[in-house]
Amino acid sequence: MTQLTSPVLVLPQSDGPYEVYCDASHQGLGCVLMQHKKVVAYASRQLKLHEKNYPTHDLELAAVVFALK
């Protein structure tokens, strides 16, 4: 069982589709899990020191990986 560490705003329905939005900047990574146009959970974090040197496309990929973990 996975332990959720981000705030849960709406209880998800197991039979419905999910949407994941993620974004990256040179400051940090963020993501939102939505279902039926309502926020289920969100998370963000600051970049690690070595990540601040990543090009934009690598940061965007890091945001996707962060969102799906």
CHARMM internal coordinates of N, CA and C (Angstrom, degrees):
IC EDIT
DIST 1 N 1 CA 1.4501
DIST 1 CA 1 C 1.5256
ANGL 1 N 1 CA 1 C 108.54
DIST 1 C 2 N 1.3222
ANGL 1 CA 1 C 2 N 116.63
DIHE 1 N 1 CA 1 C 2 N 130.80
DIST 2 N 2 CA 1.4562
ANGL 1 C 2 N 2 CA 121.78
DIHE 1 CA 1 C 2 N 2 CA -179.70
DIST 2 CA 2 C 1.5151
ANGL 2 N 2 CA 2 C 109.87
DIHE 1 C 2 N 2 CA 2 C -85.13
DIST 2 C 3 N 1.3011
ANGL 2 CA 2 C 3 N 116.26
DIHE 2 N 2 CA 2 C 3 N 136.24
DIST 3 N 3 CA 1.4507
ANGL 2 C 3 N 3 CA 120.91
DIHE 2 CA 2 C 3 N 3 CA 178.94
DIST 3 CA 3 C 1.5223
ANGL 3 N 3 CA 3 C 108.71
DIHE 2 C 3 N 3 CA 3 C -93.60
DIST 3 C 4 N 1.3326
ANGL 3 CA 3 C 4 N 116.80
DIHE 3 N 3 CA 3 C 4 N 126.90
DIST 4 N 4 CA 1.4542
ANGL 3 C 4 N 4 CA 122.17
DIHE 3 CA 3 C 4 N 4 CA -178.39
DIST 4 CA 4 C 1.5196
ANGL 4 N 4 CA 4 C 109.11
DIHE 3 C 4 N 4 CA 4 C -88.21
DIST 4 C 5 N 1.3177
ANGL 4 CA 4 C 5 N 117.06
DIHE 4 N 4 CA 4 C 5 N 125.92
DIST 5 N 5 CA 1.4566
ANGL 4 C 5 N 5 CA 120.36
DIHE 4 CA 4 C 5 N 5 CA -177.88
DIST 5 CA 5 C 1.5178
ANGL 5 N 5 CA 5 C 112.71
DIHE 4 C 5 N 5 CA 5 C -107.03
DIST 5 C 6 N 1.3255
ANGL 5 CA 5 C 6 N 117.77
DIHE 5 N 5 CA 5 C 6 N -10.11
DIST 6 N 6 CA 1.4547
ANGL 5 C 6 N 6 CA 121.71
DIHE 5 CA 5 C 6 N 6 CA 178.95
DIST 6 CA 6 C 1.5215
ANGL 6 N 6 CA 6 C 109.30
DIHE 5 C 6 N 6 CA 6 C -94.91
DIST 6 C 7 N 1.3268
ANGL 6 CA 6 C 7 N 117.20
DIHE 6 N 6 CA 6 C 7 N 156.15
DIST 7 N 7 CA 1.4650
ANGL 6 C 7 N 7 CA 119.47
DIHE 6 CA 6 C 7 N 7 CA 178.40
DIST 7 CA 7 C 1.5308
ANGL 7 N 7 CA 7 C 111.75
DIHE 6 C 7 N 7 CA 7 C -60.92
DIST 7 C 8 N 1.3247
ANGL 7 CA 7 C 8 N 116.56
DIHE 7 N 7 CA 7 C 8 N 138.30
DIST 8 N 8 CA 1.4643
ANGL 7 C 8 N 8 CA 122.07
DIHE 7 CA 7 C 8 N 8 CA 175.83
DIST 8 CA 8 C 1.5164
ANGL 8 N 8 CA 8 C 106.94
DIHE 7 C 8 N 8 CA 8 C -105.58
DIST 8 C 9 N 1.3248
ANGL 8 CA 8 C 9 N 117.20
DIHE 8 N 8 CA 8 C 9 N 122.73
DIST 9 N 9 CA 1.4511
ANGL 8 C 9 N 9 CA 121.69
DIHE 8 CA 8 C 9 N 9 CA -175.58
DIST 9 CA 9 C 1.5195
ANGL 9 N 9 CA 9 C 112.94
DIHE 8 C 9 N 9 CA 9 C -97.61
DIST 9 C 10 N 1.3273
ANGL 9 CA 9 C 10 N 117.72
DIHE 9 N 9 CA 9 C 10 N -31.83
DIST 10 N 10 CA 1.4588
ANGL 9 C 10 N 10 CA 123.54
DIHE 9 CA 9 C 10 N 10 CA 179.27
DIST 10 CA 10 C 1.5208
ANGL 10 N 10 CA 10 C 106.87
DIHE 9 C 10 N 10 CA 10 C -139.15
DIST 10 C 11 N 1.3144
ANGL 10 CA 10 C 11 N 117.13
DIHE 10 N 10 CA 10 C 11 N 138.26
DIST 11 N 11 CA 1.4613
ANGL 10 C 11 N 11 CA 118.99
DIHE 10 CA 10 C 11 N 11 CA 176.09
DIST 11 CA 11 C 1.5236
ANGL 11 N 11 CA 11 C 109.10
DIHE 10 C 11 N 11 CA 11 C -71.63
DIST 11 C 12 N 1.3267
ANGL 11 CA 11 C 12 N 117.21
DIHE 11 N 11 CA 11 C 12 N 127.19
DIST 12 N 12 CA 1.4661
ANGL 11 C 12 N 12 CA 119.60
DIHE 11 CA 11 C 12 N 12 CA -177.86
DIST 12 CA 12 C 1.5250
ANGL 12 N 12 CA 12 C 111.89
DIHE 11 C 12 N 12 CA 12 C -74.23
DIST 12 C 13 N 1.3179
ANGL 12 CA 12 C 13 N 115.32
DIHE 12 N 12 CA 12 C 13 N 152.70
DIST 13 N 13 CA 1.4622
ANGL 12 C 13 N 13 CA 121.79
DIHE 12 CA 12 C 13 N 13 CA 174.68
DIST 13 CA 13 C 1.5218
ANGL 13 N 13 CA 13 C 107.36
DIHE 12 C 13 N 13 CA 13 C -98.93
DIST 13 C 14 N 1.3082
ANGL 13 CA 13 C 14 N 116.79
DIHE 13 N 13 CA 13 C 14 N 126.08
DIST 14 N 14 CA 1.4655
ANGL 13 C 14 N 14 CA 120.19
DIHE 13 CA 13 C 14 N 14 CA -174.12
DIST 14 CA 14 C 1.5244
ANGL 14 N 14 CA 14 C 113.19
DIHE 13 C 14 N 14 CA 14 C -66.54
DIST 14 C 15 N 1.3259
ANGL 14 CA 14 C 15 N 117.95
DIHE 14 N 14 CA 14 C 15 N -22.54
DIST 15 N 15 CA 1.4624
ANGL 14 C 15 N 15 CA 119.83
DIHE 14 CA 14 C 15 N 15 CA -177.39
DIST 15 CA 15 C 1.5286
ANGL 15 N 15 CA 15 C 113.41
DIHE 14 C 15 N 15 CA 15 C -91.62
DIST 15 C 16 N 1.3193
ANGL 15 CA 15 C 16 N 118.11
DIHE 15 N 15 CA 15 C 16 N -4.24
DIST 16 N 16 CA 1.4594
ANGL 15 C 16 N 16 CA 120.55
DIHE 15 CA 15 C 16 N 16 CA -177.40
DIST 16 CA 16 C 1.5150
ANGL 16 N 16 CA 16 C 112.90
DIHE 15 C 16 N 16 CA 16 C -98.05
DIST 16 C 17 N 1.3365
ANGL 16 CA 16 C 17 N 116.97
DIHE 16 N 16 CA 16 C 17 N 159.40
DIST 17 N 17 CA 1.4647
ANGL 16 C 17 N 17 CA 120.41
DIHE 16 CA 16 C 17 N 17 CA 177.89
DIST 17 CA 17 C 1.5290
ANGL 17 N 17 CA 17 C 111.42
DIHE 16 C 17 N 17 CA 17 C -75.26
DIST 17 C 18 N 1.3112
ANGL 17 CA 17 C 18 N 115.74
DIHE 17 N 17 CA 17 C 18 N 154.44
DIST 18 N 18 CA 1.4598
ANGL 17 C 18 N 18 CA 122.38
DIHE 17 CA 17 C 18 N 18 CA 177.80
DIST 18 CA 18 C 1.5222
ANGL 18 N 18 CA 18 C 109.39
DIHE 17 C 18 N 18 CA 18 C -113.61
DIST 18 C 19 N 1.3150
ANGL 18 CA 18 C 19 N 115.57
DIHE 18 N 18 CA 18 C 19 N 155.13
DIST 19 N 19 CA 1.4596
ANGL 18 C 19 N 19 CA 122.09
DIHE 18 CA 18 C 19 N 19 CA 171.89
DIST 19 CA 19 C 1.5197
ANGL 19 N 19 CA 19 C 107.45
DIHE 18 C 19 N 19 CA 19 C -126.06
DIST 19 C 20 N 1.3190
ANGL 19 CA 19 C 20 N 116.23
DIHE 19 N 19 CA 19 C 20 N 136.39
DIST 20 N 20 CA 1.4610
ANGL 19 C 20 N 20 CA 121.44
DIHE 19 CA 19 C 20 N 20 CA 177.68
DIST 20 CA 20 C 1.5189
ANGL 20 N 20 CA 20 C 107.72
DIHE 19 C 20 N 20 CA 20 C -118.55
DIST 20 C 21 N 1.3218
ANGL 20 CA 20 C 21 N 115.97
DIHE 20 N 20 CA 20 C 21 N 124.87
DIST 21 N 21 CA 1.4581
ANGL 20 C 21 N 21 CA 122.04
DIHE 20 CA 20 C 21 N 21 CA 175.42
DIST 21 CA 21 C 1.5225
ANGL 21 N 21 CA 21 C 107.46
DIHE 20 C 21 N 21 CA 21 C -113.73
DIST 21 C 22 N 1.3107
ANGL 21 CA 21 C 22 N 116.53
DIHE 21 N 21 CA 21 C 22 N 135.43
DIST 22 N 22 CA 1.4554
ANGL 21 C 22 N 22 CA 119.74
DIHE 21 CA 21 C 22 N 22 CA 178.16
DIST 22 CA 22 C 1.5168
ANGL 22 N 22 CA 22 C 109.15
DIHE 21 C 22 N 22 CA 22 C -141.77
DIST 22 C 23 N 1.3235
ANGL 22 CA 22 C 23 N 114.84
DIHE 22 N 22 CA 22 C 23 N 154.29
DIST 23 N 23 CA 1.4548
ANGL 22 C 23 N 23 CA 120.55
DIHE 22 CA 22 C 23 N 23 CA -179.80
DIST 23 CA 23 C 1.5187
ANGL 23 N 23 CA 23 C 108.43
DIHE 22 C 23 N 23 CA 23 C -152.28
DIST 23 C 24 N 1.3178
ANGL 23 CA 23 C 24 N 114.10
DIHE 23 N 23 CA 23 C 24 N 159.20
DIST 24 N 24 CA 1.4618
ANGL 23 C 24 N 24 CA 120.69
DIHE 23 CA 23 C 24 N 24 CA 179.69
DIST 24 CA 24 C 1.5166
ANGL 24 N 24 CA 24 C 109.05
DIHE 23 C 24 N 24 CA 24 C -137.96
DIST 24 C 25 N 1.3068
ANGL 24 CA 24 C 25 N 115.03
DIHE 24 N 24 CA 24 C 25 N 149.16
DIST 25 N 25 CA 1.4618
ANGL 24 C 25 N 25 CA 121.46
DIHE 24 CA 24 C 25 N 25 CA 171.89
DIST 25 CA 25 C 1.5210
ANGL 25 N 25 CA 25 C 106.39
DIHE 24 C 25 N 25 CA 25 C -136.74
DIST 25 C 26 N 1.3012
ANGL 25 CA 25 C 26 N 116.98
DIHE 25 N 25 CA 25 C 26 N -177.41
DIST 26 N 26 CA 1.4646
ANGL 25 C 26 N 26 CA 119.33
DIHE 25 CA 25 C 26 N 26 CA 177.27
DIST 26 CA 26 C 1.5327
ANGL 26 N 26 CA 26 C 111.28
DIHE 25 C 26 N 26 CA 26 C -82.07
DIST 26 C 27 N 1.3350
ANGL 26 CA 26 C 27 N 116.07
DIHE 26 N 26 CA 26 C 27 N 9.29
DIST 27 N 27 CA 1.4620
ANGL 26 C 27 N 27 CA 122.05
DIHE 26 CA 26 C 27 N 27 CA 175.06
DIST 27 CA 27 C 1.5286
ANGL 27 N 27 CA 27 C 112.08
DIHE 26 C 27 N 27 CA 27 C -108.07
DIST 27 C 28 N 1.3463
ANGL 27 CA 27 C 28 N 117.08
DIHE 27 N 27 CA 27 C 28 N -37.29
DIST 28 N 28 CA 1.4502
ANGL 27 C 28 N 28 CA 118.85
DIHE 27 CA 27 C 28 N 28 CA -175.86
DIST 28 CA 28 C 1.5129
ANGL 28 N 28 CA 28 C 113.25
DIHE 27 C 28 N 28 CA 28 C -173.41
DIST 28 C 29 N 1.3476
ANGL 28 CA 28 C 29 N 114.29
DIHE 28 N 28 CA 28 C 29 N -175.48
DIST 29 N 29 CA 1.4565
ANGL 28 C 29 N 29 CA 123.27
DIHE 28 CA 28 C 29 N 29 CA -179.98
DIST 29 CA 29 C 1.5202
ANGL 29 N 29 CA 29 C 108.47
DIHE 28 C 29 N 29 CA 29 C -121.17
DIST 29 C 30 N 1.3233
ANGL 29 CA 29 C 30 N 116.49
DIHE 29 N 29 CA 29 C 30 N 147.43
DIST 30 N 30 CA 1.4506
ANGL 29 C 30 N 30 CA 119.91
DIHE 29 CA 29 C 30 N 30 CA 178.28
DIST 30 CA 30 C 1.5122
ANGL 30 N 30 CA 30 C 111.04
DIHE 29 C 30 N 30 CA 30 C -148.17
DIST 30 C 31 N 1.3442
ANGL 30 CA 30 C 31 N 115.38
DIHE 30 N 30 CA 30 C 31 N 154.71
DIST 31 N 31 CA 1.4560
ANGL 30 C 31 N 31 CA 119.85
DIHE 30 CA 30 C 31 N 31 CA 178.23
DIST 31 CA 31 C 1.5211
ANGL 31 N 31 CA 31 C 110.17
DIHE 30 C 31 N 31 CA 31 C -152.60
DIST 31 C 32 N 1.3282
ANGL 31 CA 31 C 32 N 114.54
DIHE 31 N 31 CA 31 C 32 N 155.77
DIST 32 N 32 CA 1.4595
ANGL 31 C 32 N 32 CA 122.40
DIHE 31 CA 31 C 32 N 32 CA 179.41
DIST 32 CA 32 C 1.5231
ANGL 32 N 32 CA 32 C 107.93
DIHE 31 C 32 N 32 CA 32 C -135.50
DIST 32 C 33 N 1.3301
ANGL 32 CA 32 C 33 N 116.61
DIHE 32 N 32 CA 32 C 33 N 133.64
DIST 33 N 33 CA 1.4586
ANGL 32 C 33 N 33 CA 122.78
DIHE 32 CA 32 C 33 N 33 CA 173.60
DIST 33 CA 33 C 1.5211
ANGL 33 N 33 CA 33 C 106.92
DIHE 32 C 33 N 33 CA 33 C -104.32
DIST 33 C 34 N 1.3418
ANGL 33 CA 33 C 34 N 116.52
DIHE 33 N 33 CA 33 C 34 N 123.04
DIST 34 N 34 CA 1.4624
ANGL 33 C 34 N 34 CA 120.97
DIHE 33 CA 33 C 34 N 34 CA -177.25
DIST 34 CA 34 C 1.5208
ANGL 34 N 34 CA 34 C 110.36
DIHE 33 C 34 N 34 CA 34 C -125.03
DIST 34 C 35 N 1.3315
ANGL 34 CA 34 C 35 N 113.90
DIHE 34 N 34 CA 34 C 35 N 153.83
DIST 35 N 35 CA 1.4544
ANGL 34 C 35 N 35 CA 121.14
DIHE 34 CA 34 C 35 N 35 CA 174.30
DIST 35 CA 35 C 1.5231
ANGL 35 N 35 CA 35 C 107.54
DIHE 34 C 35 N 35 CA 35 C -147.45
DIST 35 C 36 N 1.3071
ANGL 35 CA 35 C 36 N 116.65
DIHE 35 N 35 CA 35 C 36 N 128.48
DIST 36 N 36 CA 1.4679
ANGL 35 C 36 N 36 CA 122.91
DIHE 35 CA 35 C 36 N 36 CA -177.87
DIST 36 CA 36 C 1.5323
ANGL 36 N 36 CA 36 C 111.62
DIHE 35 C 36 N 36 CA 36 C 54.95
DIST 36 C 37 N 1.3256
ANGL 36 CA 36 C 37 N 116.26
DIHE 36 N 36 CA 36 C 37 N 42.13
DIST 37 N 37 CA 1.4694
ANGL 36 C 37 N 37 CA 124.65
DIHE 36 CA 36 C 37 N 37 CA 178.03
DIST 37 CA 37 C 1.5285
ANGL 37 N 37 CA 37 C 113.60
DIHE 36 C 37 N 37 CA 37 C 63.21
DIST 37 C 38 N 1.3347
ANGL 37 CA 37 C 38 N 117.06
DIHE 37 N 37 CA 37 C 38 N 21.73
DIST 38 N 38 CA 1.4631
ANGL 37 C 38 N 38 CA 122.35
DIHE 37 CA 37 C 38 N 38 CA 176.72
DIST 38 CA 38 C 1.5203
ANGL 38 N 38 CA 38 C 108.83
DIHE 37 C 38 N 38 CA 38 C -121.82
DIST 38 C 39 N 1.3183
ANGL 38 CA 38 C 39 N 115.72
DIHE 38 N 38 CA 38 C 39 N 142.28
DIST 39 N 39 CA 1.4628
ANGL 38 C 39 N 39 CA 120.95
DIHE 38 CA 38 C 39 N 39 CA -179.94
DIST 39 CA 39 C 1.5227
ANGL 39 N 39 CA 39 C 109.26
DIHE 38 C 39 N 39 CA 39 C -74.27
DIST 39 C 40 N 1.3173
ANGL 39 CA 39 C 40 N 115.79
DIHE 39 N 39 CA 39 C 40 N 123.56
DIST 40 N 40 CA 1.4613
ANGL 39 C 40 N 40 CA 121.86
DIHE 39 CA 39 C 40 N 40 CA 176.61
DIST 40 CA 40 C 1.5286
ANGL 40 N 40 CA 40 C 109.21
DIHE 39 C 40 N 40 CA 40 C -91.43
DIST 40 C 41 N 1.3360
ANGL 40 CA 40 C 41 N 116.71
DIHE 40 N 40 CA 40 C 41 N -47.35
DIST 41 N 41 CA 1.4652
ANGL 40 C 41 N 41 CA 121.28
DIHE 40 CA 40 C 41 N 41 CA -179.57
DIST 41 CA 41 C 1.5209
ANGL 41 N 41 CA 41 C 108.83
DIHE 40 C 41 N 41 CA 41 C -157.17
DIST 41 C 42 N 1.3162
ANGL 41 CA 41 C 42 N 115.07
DIHE 41 N 41 CA 41 C 42 N 158.43
DIST 42 N 42 CA 1.4614
ANGL 41 C 42 N 42 CA 120.30
DIHE 41 CA 41 C 42 N 42 CA 176.67
DIST 42 CA 42 C 1.5155
ANGL 42 N 42 CA 42 C 109.01
DIHE 41 C 42 N 42 CA 42 C -145.86
DIST 42 C 43 N 1.3223
ANGL 42 CA 42 C 43 N 115.40
DIHE 42 N 42 CA 42 C 43 N 158.06
DIST 43 N 43 CA 1.4620
ANGL 42 C 43 N 43 CA 120.88
DIHE 42 CA 42 C 43 N 43 CA 179.20
DIST 43 CA 43 C 1.5205
ANGL 43 N 43 CA 43 C 108.58
DIHE 42 C 43 N 43 CA 43 C -154.90
DIST 43 C 44 N 1.3148
ANGL 43 CA 43 C 44 N 115.14
DIHE 43 N 43 CA 43 C 44 N 152.65
DIST 44 N 44 CA 1.4641
ANGL 43 C 44 N 44 CA 120.47
DIHE 43 CA 43 C 44 N 44 CA 175.01
DIST 44 CA 44 C 1.5213
ANGL 44 N 44 CA 44 C 108.42
DIHE 43 C 44 N 44 CA 44 C -153.00
DIST 44 C 45 N 1.3099
ANGL 44 CA 44 C 45 N 114.47
DIHE 44 N 44 CA 44 C 45 N 161.69
DIST 45 N 45 CA 1.4592
ANGL 44 C 45 N 45 CA 119.56
DIHE 44 CA 44 C 45 N 45 CA 175.87
DIST 45 CA 45 C 1.5183
ANGL 45 N 45 CA 45 C 109.14
DIHE 44 C 45 N 45 CA 45 C -156.65
DIST 45 C 46 N 1.3230
ANGL 45 CA 45 C 46 N 114.54
DIHE 45 N 45 CA 45 C 46 N 157.31
DIST 46 N 46 CA 1.4563
ANGL 45 C 46 N 46 CA 120.26
DIHE 45 CA 45 C 46 N 46 CA 175.73
DIST 46 CA 46 C 1.5229
ANGL 46 N 46 CA 46 C 109.02
DIHE 45 C 46 N 46 CA 46 C -78.27
DIST 46 C 47 N 1.3198
ANGL 46 CA 46 C 47 N 115.29
DIHE 46 N 46 CA 46 C 47 N 156.53
DIST 47 N 47 CA 1.4570
ANGL 46 C 47 N 47 CA 119.66
DIHE 46 CA 46 C 47 N 47 CA 176.60
DIST 47 CA 47 C 1.5192
ANGL 47 N 47 CA 47 C 110.53
DIHE 46 C 47 N 47 CA 47 C -71.49
DIST 47 C 48 N 1.3179
ANGL 47 CA 47 C 48 N 115.31
DIHE 47 N 47 CA 47 C 48 N 145.75
DIST 48 N 48 CA 1.4581
ANGL 47 C 48 N 48 CA 120.49
DIHE 47 CA 47 C 48 N 48 CA 171.40
DIST 48 CA 48 C 1.5233
ANGL 48 N 48 CA 48 C 107.62
DIHE 47 C 48 N 48 CA 48 C -75.30
DIST 48 C 49 N 1.3055
ANGL 48 CA 48 C 49 N 116.59
DIHE 48 N 48 CA 48 C 49 N 160.95
DIST 49 N 49 CA 1.4603
ANGL 48 C 49 N 49 CA 121.26
DIHE 48 CA 48 C 49 N 49 CA -174.03
DIST 49 CA 49 C 1.5273
ANGL 49 N 49 CA 49 C 112.05
DIHE 48 C 49 N 49 CA 49 C -55.66
DIST 49 C 50 N 1.3328
ANGL 49 CA 49 C 50 N 117.75
DIHE 49 N 49 CA 49 C 50 N -45.46
DIST 50 N 50 CA 1.4685
ANGL 49 C 50 N 50 CA 119.78
DIHE 49 CA 49 C 50 N 50 CA -178.88
DIST 50 CA 50 C 1.5290
ANGL 50 N 50 CA 50 C 112.12
DIHE 49 C 50 N 50 CA 50 C -70.10
DIST 50 C 51 N 1.3334
ANGL 50 CA 50 C 51 N 118.38
DIHE 50 N 50 CA 50 C 51 N -25.96
DIST 51 N 51 CA 1.4640
ANGL 50 C 51 N 51 CA 121.30
DIHE 50 CA 50 C 51 N 51 CA -179.72
DIST 51 CA 51 C 1.5272
ANGL 51 N 51 CA 51 C 112.38
DIHE 50 C 51 N 51 CA 51 C -71.79
DIST 51 C 52 N 1.3096
ANGL 51 CA 51 C 52 N 117.15
DIHE 51 N 51 CA 51 C 52 N -20.98
DIST 52 N 52 CA 1.4661
ANGL 51 C 52 N 52 CA 120.39
DIHE 51 CA 51 C 52 N 52 CA -179.66
DIST 52 CA 52 C 1.5237
ANGL 52 N 52 CA 52 C 111.81
DIHE 51 C 52 N 52 CA 52 C -66.18
DIST 52 C 53 N 1.3264
ANGL 52 CA 52 C 53 N 117.40
DIHE 52 N 52 CA 52 C 53 N -15.60
DIST 53 N 53 CA 1.4641
ANGL 52 C 53 N 53 CA 121.89
DIHE 52 CA 52 C 53 N 53 CA 177.73
DIST 53 CA 53 C 1.5281
ANGL 53 N 53 CA 53 C 112.60
DIHE 52 C 53 N 53 CA 53 C -93.64
DIST 53 C 54 N 1.3259
ANGL 53 CA 53 C 54 N 118.10
DIHE 53 N 53 CA 53 C 54 N -2.62
DIST 54 N 54 CA 1.4623
ANGL 53 C 54 N 54 CA 121.43
DIHE 53 CA 53 C 54 N 54 CA -177.80
DIST 54 CA 54 C 1.5268
ANGL 54 N 54 CA 54 C 110.82
DIHE 53 C 54 N 54 CA 54 C -69.11
DIST 54 C 55 N 1.3234
ANGL 54 CA 54 C 55 N 117.76
DIHE 54 N 54 CA 54 C 55 N 144.89
DIST 55 N 55 CA 1.4695
ANGL 54 C 55 N 55 CA 119.82
DIHE 54 CA 54 C 55 N 55 CA 171.16
DIST 55 CA 55 C 1.5373
ANGL 55 N 55 CA 55 C 109.69
DIHE 54 C 55 N 55 CA 55 C -70.73
DIST 55 C 56 N 1.3175
ANGL 55 CA 55 C 56 N 116.24
DIHE 55 N 55 CA 55 C 56 N 165.18
DIST 56 N 56 CA 1.4642
ANGL 55 C 56 N 56 CA 121.77
DIHE 55 CA 55 C 56 N 56 CA -174.14
DIST 56 CA 56 C 1.5244
ANGL 56 N 56 CA 56 C 112.79
DIHE 55 C 56 N 56 CA 56 C -56.56
DIST 56 C 57 N 1.3224
ANGL 56 CA 56 C 57 N 118.30
DIHE 56 N 56 CA 56 C 57 N -44.47
DIST 57 N 57 CA 1.4690
ANGL 56 C 57 N 57 CA 119.24
DIHE 56 CA 56 C 57 N 57 CA -177.24
DIST 57 CA 57 C 1.5280
ANGL 57 N 57 CA 57 C 111.74
DIHE 56 C 57 N 57 CA 57 C -66.02
DIST 57 C 58 N 1.3183
ANGL 57 CA 57 C 58 N 118.23
DIHE 57 N 57 CA 57 C 58 N -31.47
DIST 58 N 58 CA 1.4665
ANGL 57 C 58 N 58 CA 120.50
DIHE 57 CA 57 C 58 N 58 CA 175.98
DIST 58 CA 58 C 1.5270
ANGL 58 N 58 CA 58 C 111.09
DIHE 57 C 58 N 58 CA 58 C -71.22
DIST 58 C 59 N 1.3322
ANGL 58 CA 58 C 59 N 117.06
DIHE 58 N 58 CA 58 C 59 N -36.31
DIST 59 N 59 CA 1.4655
ANGL 58 C 59 N 59 CA 120.37
DIHE 58 CA 58 C 59 N 59 CA 176.92
DIST 59 CA 59 C 1.5275
ANGL 59 N 59 CA 59 C 110.67
DIHE 58 C 59 N 59 CA 59 C -65.20
DIST 59 C 60 N 1.3288
ANGL 59 CA 59 C 60 N 116.56
DIHE 59 N 59 CA 59 C 60 N -41.19
DIST 60 N 60 CA 1.4650
ANGL 59 C 60 N 60 CA 119.89
DIHE 59 CA 59 C 60 N 60 CA 178.66
DIST 60 CA 60 C 1.5297
ANGL 60 N 60 CA 60 C 110.37
DIHE 59 C 60 N 60 CA 60 C -63.58
DIST 60 C 61 N 1.3185
ANGL 60 CA 60 C 61 N 117.58
DIHE 60 N 60 CA 60 C 61 N -40.57
DIST 61 N 61 CA 1.4621
ANGL 60 C 61 N 61 CA 120.90
DIHE 60 CA 60 C 61 N 61 CA 177.06
DIST 61 CA 61 C 1.5288
ANGL 61 N 61 CA 61 C 110.37
DIHE 60 C 61 N 61 CA 61 C -66.19
DIST 61 C 62 N 1.3142
ANGL 61 CA 61 C 62 N 117.73
DIHE 61 N 61 CA 61 C 62 N -38.60
DIST 62 N 62 CA 1.4677
ANGL 61 C 62 N 62 CA 121.15
DIHE 61 CA 61 C 62 N 62 CA 176.92
DIST 62 CA 62 C 1.5276
ANGL 62 N 62 CA 62 C 110.44
DIHE 61 C 62 N 62 CA 62 C -62.02
DIST 62 C 63 N 1.3306
ANGL 62 CA 62 C 63 N 117.62
DIHE 62 N 62 CA 62 C 63 N -36.08
DIST 63 N 63 CA 1.4633
ANGL 62 C 63 N 63 CA 121.31
DIHE 62 CA 62 C 63 N 63 CA 177.67
DIST 63 CA 63 C 1.5265
ANGL 63 N 63 CA 63 C 110.86
DIHE 62 C 63 N 63 CA 63 C -66.00
DIST 63 C 64 N 1.3208
ANGL 63 CA 63 C 64 N 117.41
DIHE 63 N 63 CA 63 C 64 N -39.55
DIST 64 N 64 CA 1.4709
ANGL 63 C 64 N 64 CA 120.97
DIHE 63 CA 63 C 64 N 64 CA 177.80
DIST 64 CA 64 C 1.5255
ANGL 64 N 64 CA 64 C 110.06
DIHE 63 C 64 N 64 CA 64 C -64.75
DIST 64 C 65 N 1.3162
ANGL 64 CA 64 C 65 N 117.22
DIHE 64 N 64 CA 64 C 65 N -45.56
DIST 65 N 65 CA 1.4678
ANGL 64 C 65 N 65 CA 121.17
DIHE 64 CA 64 C 65 N 65 CA 178.86
DIST 65 CA 65 C 1.5251
ANGL 65 N 65 CA 65 C 110.05
DIHE 64 C 65 N 65 CA 65 C -62.04
DIST 65 C 66 N 1.3261
ANGL 65 CA 65 C 66 N 117.77
DIHE 65 N 65 CA 65 C 66 N -43.44
DIST 66 N 66 CA 1.4675
ANGL 65 C 66 N 66 CA 122.40
DIHE 65 CA 65 C 66 N 66 CA 177.88
DIST 66 CA 66 C 1.5312
ANGL 66 N 66 CA 66 C 110.32
DIHE 65 C 66 N 66 CA 66 C -60.48
DIST 66 C 67 N 1.3245
ANGL 66 CA 66 C 67 N 117.04
DIHE 66 N 66 CA 66 C 67 N -42.34
DIST 67 N 67 CA 1.4655
ANGL 66 C 67 N 67 CA 121.16
DIHE 66 CA 66 C 67 N 67 CA -178.49
DIST 67 CA 67 C 1.5217
ANGL 67 N 67 CA 67 C 111.90
DIHE 66 C 67 N 67 CA 67 C -65.14
DIST 67 C 68 N 1.3165
ANGL 67 CA 67 C 68 N 116.93
DIHE 67 N 67 CA 67 C 68 N -36.97
DIST 68 N 68 CA 1.4600
ANGL 67 C 68 N 68 CA 120.15
DIHE 67 CA 67 C 68 N 68 CA -174.75
DIST 68 CA 68 C 1.5254
ANGL 68 N 68 CA 68 C 113.96
DIHE 67 C 68 N 68 CA 68 C -87.16
DIST 68 C 69 N 1.3258
ANGL 68 CA 68 C 69 N 118.07
DIHE 68 N 68 CA 68 C 69 N -7.00
DIST 69 N 69 CA 1.4738
ANGL 68 C 69 N 69 CA 120.00
DIHE 68 CA 68 C 69 N 69 CA 178.76
DIST 69 CA 69 C 1.4914
ANGL 69 N 69 CA 69 C 111.71
DIHE 68 C 69 N 69 CA 69 C -74.97
END
COOR INIT
IC SEED 1 N 1 CA 1 C
IC BUILD
